[in-house]
Amino acid sequence: MGLLGGSSAFLGLMALGSLVLLMVGKILTALELLGKEQIHRKSMNRITELEDDLETSRSRYLTALKAEGVGKNEVSQMKIRLARLKQQMEQIEMSEIQEQARRHQEKEKALEMAVLQALGGPSQRDSH
């Protein structure tokens, strides 16, 4: 039984060695999985941060786009108002020129009448 006892011990040691190797492999695998899990969590956190940044950027872009649209609309309205004011100014200037021409004609007529009266009236002028 000495040989069988030695074989059994050897097989037992082999089995124990195999179990130890399996346990070491399992521990190394578990450590590797933990490392990969941490990397995965960090990657997911980074993705979440980037998604938040992207959403913030989109929001800012839309706000800027709206502001630009509002600005363009305001500029357009101001151009229309400026055109109306120019038109009104031209009408006022034209009215002023016409009024000045009318006053000038009235002054000429008044001066002519004064001259005619000074000369003795319109009937004497016709006889000369």
HELIX and SHEET records of a PDB file:
HELIX    1   1 GLY A    2  ALA A  118  1                                 117    
HELIX    2   2 PRO A  122  SER A  127  1                                   6    
END                                                                             
